[in-house]
């Protein structure tokens, strides 16, 4: 008995599966507190440091080596931008403070600032409007 082979005709259509974006729901209180607690977790802090290191490596490679094509430059720049964006998102989610709050100057610092400020020649600023401490508009 002879076996007949059936050959399927090639379809002119290409089937592409596309993942539909899902809506991101707001986290409940428990999830929000768990994410906020990541700021003190050593593993999470290590991953953030690793992300910063990767961004610095990309930046150094961009600045210190010659790229062969413009697409290589674009690739490095997009990597730098995306790692920076990801770091900011993670820090904001875990409520990590990257900048220390500015403390008022100590008396000795204020006295030294005022002494140096007296030596400066201010052009175009009337004496009454000149700042008197280091927390004003200088700097």
C-alpha positions in Angstrom: 0.0 0.0 0.0 1.4 3.3 -1.0 1.4 6.2 1.4 0.5 9.5 -0.1 2.2 12.6 1.2 0.1 15.7 1.5 2.0 18.9 1.2 0.2 21.9 2.7 0.1 25.0 0.6 2.2 27.8 1.9 -0.1 30.5 3.3 0.5 34.1 2.0 -0.3 35.3 5.5 2.1 35.7 8.4 0.7 35.2 11.8 2.3 37.4 14.5 1.4 37.2 18.1 1.5 40.5 19.9 1.4 40.8 23.6 -1.4 43.2 24.6 -0.2 45.7 27.2 -1.9 45.3 30.5 -3.0 48.0 32.8 -0.7 48.6 35.8 -2.9 48.7 38.9 -2.0 50.8 41.9 -0.3 48.7 44.6 -2.2 47.9 47.7 -0.9 49.0 51.1 1.0 45.8 51.7 2.7 45.8 48.3 3.6 49.5 48.6 5.2 48.9 52.1 7.1 45.9 50.7 8.5 48.0 47.8 9.3 50.9 50.1 11.2 48.5 52.4 13.6 47.6 49.5 15.5 50.8 50.2 17.3 49.2 53.1 17.7 45.8 51.6 21.4 45.0 50.9 20.6 43.0 47.8 18.6 45.8 46.3 21.3 48.4 47.1 23.8 46.1 45.4 21.7 45.9 42.3 21.4 49.7 42.2 25.2 50.0 42.6 25.6 47.5 39.8 23.2 49.6 37.6 25.2 52.8 38.4 28.4 50.9 37.5 27.0 49.7 34.2 26.0 53.2 33.3 29.4 54.6 34.1 31.0 51.8 32.0 28.8 52.7 29.1 29.6 56.4 29.5 33.3 55.6 29.7 33.2 53.4 26.6 31.3 56.2 24.7 33.8 58.9 25.7 37.1 56.9 25.6 36.8 54.6 22.6 36.1 55.3 18.9 32.8 53.8 17.7 32.7 52.3 14.3 29.3 53.5 13.3 26.7 56.0 14.4 24.4 53.2 15.4 27.1 52.1 18.0 27.0 55.7 19.4 23.2 55.6 19.5 23.2 52.2 21.2 25.6 53.4 23.9 23.7 56.7 24.4 20.4 54.9 24.7 21.9 52.4 27.2 23.1 55.4 29.3 19.7 57.0 29.2 17.8 53.8 30.0 20.0 52.8 32.9 19.6 56.4 34.3 15.8 56.2 33.9 15.7 52.8 35.5 17.8 53.9 38.4 15.5 56.9 39.0 12.4 54.8 38.8 13.8 52.3 41.3 14.9 55.0 43.7 11.6 56.7 43.6 9.7 53.4 44.1 11.9 52.4 47.1 11.9 56.0 48.3 15.7 56.2 48.4 17.0 59.7 49.0 20.0 60.3 46.7 20.7 63.9 47.9 21.2 64.8 51.5 19.1 67.7 52.8 21.0 70.9 53.0 21.8 71.7 56.7 22.1 75.3 57.9 25.8 76.4 58.2 27.5 76.3 61.6 28.5 79.5 63.2 32.2 79.1 62.2 31.2 78.4 58.6 28.9 81.4 58.5 31.6 83.6 59.9 34.1 82.4 57.3 31.6 82.9 54.5 30.9 86.4 55.6 34.6 87.2 55.8 35.1 86.0 52.3 32.0 87.8 51.0 33.3 91.1 52.4 36.3 90.7 50.1 34.3 90.3 47.0 33.4 93.2 44.8 29.7 93.1 43.9 29.0 94.8 40.6 25.4 96.0 39.9 24.0 94.9 43.2 23.1 97.6 45.7 24.7 97.0 49.2 21.2 96.7 50.8 20.3 93.8 48.5 23.5 91.8 48.9 23.0 88.4 50.6 24.0 88.1 54.2 24.3 84.3 54.5 25.4 81.3 52.5 21.9 80.0 52.0 20.9 82.9 49.7 21.2 83.0 45.9 25.0 82.7 45.7 26.2 79.4 44.2 
